[in-house]
């Protein structure tokens, strides 16, 4: 690592406790002219530096703008964020688990399929439904057997699982069969 890069990285780490939360808040502000610049800066700083702030923000029940901005930033990090978000699927806080499922669906990476299938059995109904919706967004047929089992559950689980199965079946019509 060059001295200049090391110095820049150290400066970013030193300032991140105060500046990054403000940038993340700007990301959530759809009226801000600086929204895209804030996202660009967060992405430039990188996931390694931003992750603790973003995870803390996702847990913040008192500041919806900060939480929403953090979620948008984690989704923007894409595939790099998937391992961290799959860990959050087992968090003690059901809202964090639900937000994680939503973000994984928005990212759409197949690496999230198995952890999302596991989340279909979460004790919290919202997490189960968020996982079902995320699996539909990813569109992976590995979810079908678990969704079929979920469709045998309570009324709301049946509703979400049936809707997910219907959407997955419809999505498959537009995709070529394997090997085509």
C-alpha positions as CSV (number, residue, x, y, z in Angstrom):
1,X,0.0,0.0,0.0
2,X,1.4,3.4,-0.9
3,X,1.9,6.0,1.8
4,X,-0.7,8.2,0.1
5,X,-3.3,5.5,0.0
6,X,-2.6,4.5,3.6
7,X,-2.9,8.1,4.7
8,X,-6.2,8.5,2.8
9,X,-7.6,5.3,4.3
10,X,-6.6,6.3,7.8
11,X,-8.2,9.7,7.3
12,X,-11.4,8.1,6.1
13,X,-11.4,5.7,9.1
14,X,-10.8,8.6,11.5
15,X,-13.6,10.7,10.2
16,X,-16.2,8.0,9.6
17,X,-17.9,8.2,13.0
18,X,-19.2,11.6,12.3
19,X,-19.3,12.0,8.5
20,X,-20.5,8.7,7.3
21,X,-23.8,8.8,9.2
22,X,-24.6,12.2,7.6
23,X,-23.7,10.8,4.2
24,X,-25.9,7.8,4.8
25,X,-28.8,10.1,5.9
26,X,-28.4,12.1,2.6
27,X,-28.7,8.9,0.6
28,X,-32.2,8.4,2.1
29,X,-33.3,12.0,1.3
30,X,-34.9,11.7,-2.1
31,X,-35.2,15.5,-2.4
32,X,-31.5,16.1,-1.8
33,X,-29.4,17.3,-4.7
34,X,-26.5,15.6,-3.0
35,X,-28.1,12.1,-2.8
36,X,-26.0,10.5,-5.6
37,X,-22.8,12.2,-4.5
38,X,-23.4,10.9,-1.0
39,X,-23.9,7.4,-2.3
40,X,-20.7,7.7,-4.5
41,X,-18.7,8.8,-1.5
42,X,-19.9,5.9,0.7
43,X,-19.2,3.5,-2.1
44,X,-15.7,5.0,-2.6
45,X,-14.9,4.7,1.1
46,X,-15.8,1.0,0.8
47,X,-17.7,-1.7,2.6
48,X,-14.9,-2.6,4.9
49,X,-14.8,0.9,6.5
50,X,-18.6,1.5,6.2
51,X,-19.9,-1.8,7.4
52,X,-19.9,-1.1,11.2
53,X,-21.7,2.2,10.6
54,X,-24.2,0.7,8.2
55,X,-25.0,-2.2,10.5
56,X,-25.5,0.1,13.4
57,X,-27.8,2.3,11.2
58,X,-29.9,-0.7,10.1
59,X,-30.5,-1.4,13.9
60,X,-31.5,2.3,14.5
61,X,-35.2,2.3,15.3
62,X,-35.1,6.1,16.2
63,X,-33.8,7.4,12.8
64,X,-35.7,6.0,9.8
65,X,-33.7,8.2,7.4
66,X,-30.4,6.8,8.6
67,X,-31.7,3.2,8.5
68,X,-33.2,3.6,5.0
69,X,-30.0,5.2,3.7
70,X,-27.9,2.4,5.2
71,X,-30.2,-0.2,3.5
72,X,-29.8,1.6,0.2
73,X,-26.0,1.7,0.6
74,X,-25.8,-2.0,1.5
75,X,-27.8,-2.8,-1.6
76,X,-25.6,-0.6,-3.7
77,X,-22.5,-2.6,-2.5
78,X,-24.2,-5.6,-4.1
79,X,-22.5,-8.9,-4.0
80,X,-19.9,-7.7,-1.5
81,X,-22.6,-7.2,1.1
82,X,-24.3,-10.6,0.7
83,X,-22.2,-12.5,3.2
84,X,-22.8,-9.7,5.8
85,X,-26.5,-9.6,5.1
86,X,-26.9,-13.4,5.3
87,X,-25.4,-13.2,8.8
88,X,-28.0,-10.5,9.7
89,X,-30.7,-13.0,8.8
90,X,-30.0,-14.7,12.2
91,X,-29.8,-11.5,14.2
92,X,-31.7,-11.3,17.5
93,X,-33.8,-8.3,16.2
94,X,-36.6,-9.4,14.0
95,X,-36.6,-6.1,12.1
96,X,-33.0,-6.5,11.3
97,X,-33.7,-10.0,10.0
98,X,-36.6,-8.7,7.9
99,X,-34.6,-5.8,6.5
100,X,-31.8,-8.2,5.7
101,X,-34.2,-10.4,3.7
102,X,-35.5,-7.3,1.8
103,X,-32.0,-6.2,0.9
104,X,-30.9,-9.6,-0.2
105,X,-33.9,-9.8,-2.5
106,X,-33.1,-6.3,-3.9
107,X,-29.5,-7.4,-4.6
108,X,-30.7,-10.6,-6.2
109,X,-27.6,-12.7,-5.8
110,X,-28.2,-16.5,-5.8
111,X,-25.7,-16.9,-2.9
112,X,-28.5,-15.7,-0.7
113,X,-31.0,-18.4,-1.7
114,X,-30.1,-21.0,0.9
115,X,-30.0,-18.6,3.9
116,X,-33.3,-17.1,2.7
117,X,-34.8,-20.6,2.5
118,X,-33.8,-21.1,6.1
119,X,-35.4,-17.7,6.9
120,X,-38.8,-19.1,5.7
121,X,-38.9,-20.9,9.1
122,X,-38.1,-17.8,11.2
123,X,-40.3,-17.4,14.3
124,X,-41.3,-13.9,13.0
125,X,-44.0,-13.8,10.4
126,X,-42.7,-10.6,8.7
127,X,-39.2,-12.2,8.3
128,X,-40.8,-15.3,6.7
129,X,-42.8,-13.2,4.3
130,X,-39.8,-11.0,3.5
131,X,-37.8,-14.1,2.8
132,X,-40.5,-15.4,0.4
133,X,-40.6,-12.1,-1.5
134,X,-36.8,-12.0,-1.7
135,X,-36.7,-15.5,-3.1
136,X,-39.2,-14.5,-5.8
137,X,-36.9,-11.5,-6.7
138,X,-34.0,-13.8,-7.0
139,X,-36.0,-16.3,-9.0
140,X,-34.2,-19.4,-8.1
141,X,-36.1,-22.7,-8.4
142,X,-34.3,-24.1,-5.3
143,X,-36.9,-22.2,-3.3
144,X,-39.9,-24.1,-4.6
145,X,-39.9,-27.2,-2.3
146,X,-39.5,-25.0,0.8
147,X,-42.2,-22.6,-0.4
148,X,-44.5,-25.6,-1.0
149,X,-44.0,-26.7,2.6
150,X,-44.5,-23.1,3.8
151,X,-47.8,-23.1,1.9
152,X,-49.1,-25.7,4.3
153,X,-48.7,-23.3,7.3
154,X,-50.9,-20.6,8.8
155,X,-53.2,-18.5,6.6
156,X,-50.6,-15.7,6.0
157,X,-47.8,-18.1,5.3
158,X,-50.1,-19.9,2.8
159,X,-50.9,-16.6,1.2
160,X,-47.2,-15.5,0.8
161,X,-45.9,-18.9,-0.2
162,X,-48.7,-19.4,-2.7
163,X,-48.1,-16.0,-4.2
164,X,-44.4,-16.6,-4.3
165,X,-44.8,-20.0,-6.0
166,X,-47.2,-18.5,-8.6
167,X,-44.7,-15.7,-9.3
168,X,-41.8,-18.1,-9.6
169,X,-43.8,-20.3,-12.0
170,X,-44.6,-17.3,-14.1
171,X,-41.0,-16.1,-14.1
172,X,-39.8,-19.5,-15.3
173,X,-41.8,-19.2,-18.5
174,X,-39.6,-16.3,-19.6
175,X,-36.3,-18.2,-18.9
176,X,-34.7,-20.8,-21.2
177,X,-34.5,-24.3,-19.8
178,X,-31.0,-25.3,-18.6
179,X,-28.8,-26.2,-21.6
180,X,-30.8,-24.1,-24.1
